[in-house]
């Protein structure tokens, strides 16, 4: 068995705040169980990439073991960790392309070896690996993965990823990781030291306005996905988009300091969003 996964299972698992719940009760049971398996795959891989007590070399080594597991199931070799046995079953049942899982691993590796981005396009390319596959997998589970739906889903996932990045500017800089592109840093005359010192000054306010407007436009490009889906899937997408809009609106408030008090969604927020989405068309 993968020694790293075994090690993690023997310890208390890290607690992670999640903007967008992945194992919603809205999904039919079989699909919900499949989503949970894929979430575990992504969560453990992300933990490997972010495990600060290990060197880059050791994290890449642990990630290589993860990659070997994926390579084996692609060749119908089930001499793998139990998590990958479950993944193998789901991948075959729903005909999910392995390359979607490979993109996640590529993103985990990128998080280890690349801590800066030159421009926004590079950041979106990263999001295409780190976030978009999740939406593609869910669409596949519901048999709604048309080319157009995937395009819409990718936009929504990009927006989700950028919102998460916006909440973690300070946490990421502690790992010497900065997702804000160098071009944006230069344009708004931003300093990494401001993040470390938690100084959310006027330049950062101007950047925040531009940054959030861009995220909002990306999110809007994905809205047609609502018209192309129905039932539980449509309701889940509706709730997720509403959650994204709520977070963006809270971030846009002048008093919102993304270094000291980035907004989070509470259980009450989710309950209110659920009720609103149920009651509106």
Secondary structure by P-SEA (a helix, b strand, c coil): ccaaaaaaaacccbbbbbccccccccccaaaaaaaaaaaaaaaaaaaaaacccccaaaaaaaaaaaaaaaaaaaaccccccaaaaaaaaaaaaacccaaaaaaaaaaaaaaacccccccaaaaaaaaacccaaaaaaaaaaaccccaaaaaaaaaaaaaaaaaaaaacaaaaaaaccccccaaaaaaacccaaaaaaccccaaaaaaaaaaaaaaaaaaaaacccccccccaaaaaaaaaaaaaaaaaaaaaccccccccccccccaaaaaaaaaaaaacc
